[in-house]
């Protein structure tokens, strides 16, 4: 079971749930043991890709090749593992493109854009800095408070911990659109509801925000640039919805963020454009692209760099 449905099962079956597998890709001896069977990060990635492929195939028919996005910071080994997961999921050909931001990692790219050319000048980031780290800060704080009040730690009980993790994720999402929210924590018969404000959450995760801005400044400095050289700040990924991220970027750059791309879908849009560019010179393209789209995509040039 993959995706939202798996998350629903997670509370009643926490020992059989795997999350954030991408963070472990490239660790050669890493395994999850479930019911006596062992699964590698590549296996889990293949399950996720299979689910995505089956959903896409319902709409557009059989798929043999695809573009998969990876964090800009991924090593060659992690990229090879991603390609292998794609092939394990049934793909015959896999192309990779760097992505800017995700739940498990913080990625940024310095891009020069012209009408028919996208030139990535530099990329940077941190593979262990993403939305789940914001969750961890809030989760640890609530668990500590609960322990102080009831003498039991939700972190010691898998069901209670998974329940808390789900509540934290929902609270984080709520705080992107409202100034305060409530969330519950429970262990056995002990239960308490906590009110969390946006400012409390910002205070808890201040260090993480500072990390993202200092990594961003360092990328510019390493390339002999300052914010004056940056015309547009584009943010992607669900984490970019957090007001603290928006405010920090605005304060650091002095530039208002460009909101023309939907944060949750822009990575997929980019991968689709790149697929179109790769397809535009192939016969297969004629069946799925209009002639106007094919000719426009055929003109596009895209240059990447290694992190």
C-alpha positions in Angstrom: 0.0 0.0 0.0 1.5 3.3 -1.1 0.8 6.9 -0.4 -2.1 8.5 1.6 -3.7 5.1 2.2 -0.5 3.8 3.7 -0.4 6.8 6.1 -3.9 6.0 7.3 -2.8 2.4 8.1 0.3 3.7 9.8 -1.2 4.3 13.3 -2.6 0.8 13.6 0.4 -0.9 12.0 3.4 1.4 12.6 6.0 -1.4 12.6 5.1 -2.2 9.0 5.3 1.3 7.6 8.3 2.8 5.8 8.6 6.6 5.4 11.2 9.0 3.8 13.0 6.2 2.0 14.7 8.7 -0.3 17.0 9.8 2.6 18.5 6.3 2.7 19.1 5.8 -1.0 22.8 5.0 -1.7 23.4 3.4 1.8 24.5 0.0 0.6 23.7 -2.1 3.7 20.5 -0.3 4.8 17.4 -2.5 5.1 14.0 -2.5 6.7 12.8 -5.8 8.1 9.1 -6.4 7.8 7.5 -9.8 8.6 10.8 -11.5 8.0 11.4 -9.9 4.6 14.0 -7.3 3.9 13.5 -4.2 1.8 16.1 -1.8 0.6 15.6 2.0 -0.1 15.6 1.0 -3.8 12.8 -1.5 -3.2 10.7 1.1 -1.5 11.4 3.7 -4.2 10.3 1.1 -6.8 7.0 0.5 -5.0 6.3 4.3 -5.0 7.3 4.6 -8.7 5.1 1.6 -9.6 2.1 3.3 -7.9 2.8 6.6 -9.8 3.2 4.7 -13.1 -0.1 2.8 -12.7 -1.9 6.0 -12.0 -0.4 7.7 -15.1 -1.0 4.6 -17.3 -4.8 4.8 -16.5 -4.8 8.2 -18.2 -2.2 7.8 -21.0 -1.6 4.1 -21.6 1.6 2.0 -21.3 4.8 3.9 -20.2 8.3 2.6 -21.0 10.4 5.7 -20.3 10.2 8.5 -17.8 12.0 11.5 -16.2 12.5 11.2 -12.5 13.6 14.2 -10.4 16.3 13.8 -7.8 17.8 16.3 -5.2 20.5 18.4 -6.7 22.8 17.1 -4.0 22.4 13.4 -4.9 25.7 11.6 -5.5 26.3 9.4 -8.5 25.5 6.3 -6.5 22.2 7.8 -5.3 21.4 8.7 -9.0 22.2 5.1 -10.1 20.0 3.7 -7.4 17.1 6.0 -8.6 17.5 4.7 -12.1 17.6 1.1 -10.9 14.4 1.7 -8.9 12.7 3.0 -12.0 13.7 -0.1 -14.0 12.6 -2.3 -11.1 9.2 -0.5 -11.3 9.0 -1.6 -15.0 10.6 1.3 -16.9 12.9 0.6 -19.8 14.5 4.0 -19.9 15.0 6.5 -17.1 16.3 10.1 -17.4 17.1 12.2 -14.4 16.8 15.9 -13.7 17.6 17.9 -10.6 14.8 19.2 -8.4 14.9 22.2 -6.1 13.0 21.4 -2.9 11.4 18.5 -1.2 10.2 17.0 2.1 13.4 15.3 2.8 16.0 17.7 1.4 16.7 21.4 0.7 18.0 22.0 -2.8 18.6 25.3 -4.6 19.8 26.2 -8.1 21.1 29.4 -9.6 19.6 29.5 -13.0 20.1 31.8 -16.0 16.9 31.7 -18.1 16.6 32.9 -21.7 13.7 32.3 -24.1 14.9 28.9 -25.4 17.6 28.1 -23.0 17.7 27.1 -19.3 21.2 27.2 -17.9 21.9 26.0 -14.4 24.9 27.9 -13.2 25.3 26.3 -9.8 23.4 24.2 -7.3 23.7 23.5 -3.6 21.7 22.5 -0.6 21.5 19.9 2.2 20.1 16.4 1.9 19.2 16.3 5.6 17.3 19.5 5.7 13.6 19.4 4.7 10.0 19.5 5.8 10.4 16.4 8.0 13.0 18.3 10.1 10.5 21.0 10.9 8.1 18.2 12.0 10.8 16.6 14.2 11.2 19.8 16.2 7.5 20.1 16.9 7.1 16.4 17.6 10.0 16.4 20.1 8.6 19.4 21.9 5.1 18.0 22.3 6.4 14.6 23.4 8.5 16.3 26.1 5.5 18.3 27.3 3.3 15.2 27.4 6.0 13.3 29.3 6.3 16.1 31.8 2.5 16.1 32.4 1.7 12.3 32.3 5.0 10.6 33.0 4.8 8.5 29.8 6.8 9.2 26.6 4.9 8.8 23.3 8.2 8.2 21.6 8.5 4.8 23.4 5.3 3.5 21.9 5.2 3.0 18.1 1.4 3.5 17.7 1.4 6.7 19.9 4.5 8.0 18.0 2.9 7.5 14.6 -0.3 9.1 15.8 1.7 12.1 17.0 3.7 12.2 13.7 0.4 12.4 11.7 -0.9 15.2 14.0 2.3 17.2 13.7 2.1 17.0 9.9 -1.4 18.3 9.9 -0.6 21.0 12.4 2.3 22.2 10.2 0.0 22.4 7.1 -2.6 24.3 9.1 -0.1 26.8 10.2 0.7 27.7 6.6 -2.7 29.3 6.3 -3.8 30.2 9.9 -2.1 31.8 12.9 -2.8 28.9 15.3 -4.0 25.3 15.3 -4.7 22.4 17.7 -3.2 19.0 17.8 -3.6 15.9 20.0 -1.2 13.5 21.7 -2.2 10.3 23.3 -0.7 7.2 24.9 -3.1 4.6 26.1 -6.0 6.3 28.0 -4.0 9.5 28.5 -4.8 12.2 26.0 -4.2 15.9 25.7 -4.9 18.6 23.1 -2.3 21.3 22.6 -2.7 24.7 20.9 0.2 25.7 18.7 0.7 29.2 17.3 2.6 30.2 14.2 5.0 32.2 16.3 5.7 29.2 18.6 6.4 27.0 15.6 8.7 29.7 14.1 10.6 30.0 17.4 11.1 26.2 17.6 12.4 26.0 14.0 14.4 29.3 13.8 17.7 27.4 13.5 16.5 25.4 10.5 15.3 28.6 8.7 18.8 30.2 9.4 20.4 27.1 7.9 18.5 27.5 4.6 19.3 31.2 4.3 23.0 30.7 5.1 23.2 27.9 2.5 21.5 30.2 0.0 23.9 33.1 0.7 26.9 30.7 0.5 25.8 29.6 -3.0 25.7 33.1 -4.3 29.0 34.1 -2.6 30.8 31.0 -4.0 29.7 32.1 -7.5 30.8 35.7 -7.0 27.2 37.0 -6.9 25.0 38.9 -4.5 21.2 39.3 -4.3 21.5 42.2 -6.7 22.2 39.7 -9.5 19.0 37.8 -8.8 15.9 39.0 -10.6 13.4 36.4 -9.5 13.1 34.0 -6.5 11.1 30.9 -7.4 10.1 28.5 -4.6 8.8 25.0 -5.0 7.9 22.1 -2.7 5.3 22.0 0.0 7.7 23.4 2.6 7.9 26.7 0.7 4.3 27.3 1.8 5.5 28.0 5.3 5.3 31.7 6.1 8.6 31.6 7.9 10.4 30.4 4.7 8.6 33.1 2.6 9.5 35.8 5.1 13.2 34.7 5.4 13.6 34.7 1.7 12.0 38.0 1.2 14.1 39.5 4.0 17.4 38.0 2.7 16.8 38.8 -1.0 14.8 42.0 -0.9 12.9 40.4 -3.7 9.2 39.3 -3.7 8.9 35.7 -4.5 7.4 34.7 -7.9 4.2 32.7 -7.2 3.4 31.8 -10.7 4.2 28.1 -10.1 2.1 25.9 -7.8 4.6 24.7 -5.1 3.4 21.1 -5.1 3.3 20.5 -8.8 6.0 22.7 -10.3 8.7 19.9 -10.0 6.4 17.5 -11.9 5.8 20.3 -14.5 9.5 20.7 -14.9 10.0 17.0 -15.4 7.2 16.9 -18.0 8.8 19.8 -20.0 12.1 18.0 -19.9 10.4 14.8 -21.1 8.9 16.8 -23.9 12.3 18.1 -24.8 13.7 14.6 -24.9 10.8 13.3 -26.9 10.5 16.1 -29.4 13.0 14.5 -31.8 11.4 11.0 -31.6 8.6 9.5 -33.6 6.7 8.6 -30.5 6.3 12.4 -29.8 4.0 12.7 -32.7 1.4 10.7 -31.0 1.3 12.7 -27.7 2.5 16.2 -28.6 0.9 18.8 -30.8 3.1 20.0 -33.6 3.3 23.4 -32.0 4.5 21.9 -28.7 6.9 19.6 -30.4 8.6 22.4 -32.4 8.8 24.7 -29.3 10.3 22.0 -27.1 12.7 20.9 -29.8 14.3 24.5 -29.7 14.8 24.4 -25.9 18.2 23.7 -24.5 18.8 22.7 -20.9 22.2 22.7 -19.2 22.8 21.2 -15.8 25.7 21.1 -13.4 26.8 18.7 -10.7 26.4 19.9 -7.1 
